[in-house]
Amino acid sequence: MARHNREGHGADQRGQEYEVSYQPDWLRLVKVTRTLETGRQSTKTLFRNPAENAEAEPGDRVRTRVRSSDESLDFEVSISDPRSAVSRIRVTCLITAEDGSREEVEFSLDSQLPRSRG
């Protein structure tokens, strides 16, 4: 039986704070990719599930929510995955900076948390 979502948090390359609501038996990690002031692209692990293994089946429908009041960002991904076939979801967001410019930021939600052997 699927368990209720857990809450986690992390910071990106620029120190922006994020909250992550995740299903503990599905989500392994969240990465964020953005362009730095130097023009180079950078990918950072925003959040890693502290569990080493899944304790239960994640269920047919999995949900992950990412919020940042620093970035005025709030999105939730909900998918039906009854066969546990989805290994990664990518979400690209346009974030508006204080100066009015828009930046494309990509979030990668990775599953494949190893199953518990118990």
Buried (B, 14 or more C-beta within 10 A) or exposed (E): EBBEBBEBEBBBBEEBEBBBBBBBBBBBBBBBBBEEEEEEEEEBEBBBBEBEEBEEEBBEEBBBBBBBEBBEBEEEBEEEBEEBEBEEBEBEBEBEEEEEEEEEBBBBBBBBBEEEEE
